[in-house]
């Protein structure tokens, strides 16, 4: 079954208080079009600090964990084109690039836990 990203309202209803843990808002213009529907998820999971991100993953509600696993399963390989592409060499890295990279690390960590 394909992962279907939810709207802001639907995601907030699904996650409740967990939705409020979002990081700074990301600029859609700095995200490749193929991944713009994932911006809200990157805002949630895009925590920079490894320990904080690990605690976030461990304490996430089941619905959020399920979504992260589904999202990662579908978009892990396609994200390579961006995250391993030319922007990986830029300095400084954009907040959007960093958030998506951190979301991917959250997926990797959750995959190991399950």
Phi, psi and omega in degrees: 000134183283146176286131178242109179297142181265158174289168179304311182297315181295320180292321178296319177295319182292320186263341181061225183300331180300328179300328182290352180279010183302149175279196180296148177299143180258153181269114182301330181294341181262009179243132177305141183310324182297341184244003183297330179290351181260002185303315180301323180291320177294327177293329179282310188268355188279037181287128184290315186288128183300317181292314178298320179295319178297317178295322177298313179299313183296326184265003182292148176293156182307321181297320180292320177296316179299318179295318180297319178295318180293315179300311181297320179298325182273325188251359183303305181293314179300330179294339180304320183302324179272307189288337177254008182272198184303327182296337179298338181264356183280157179217126358281160176287145179289154177301328180291314178300315181296316181298316179293322176298317180292324176298320179295322176293325176297318176299313180301315180296314179296324179298324178288325182289333185262000000 
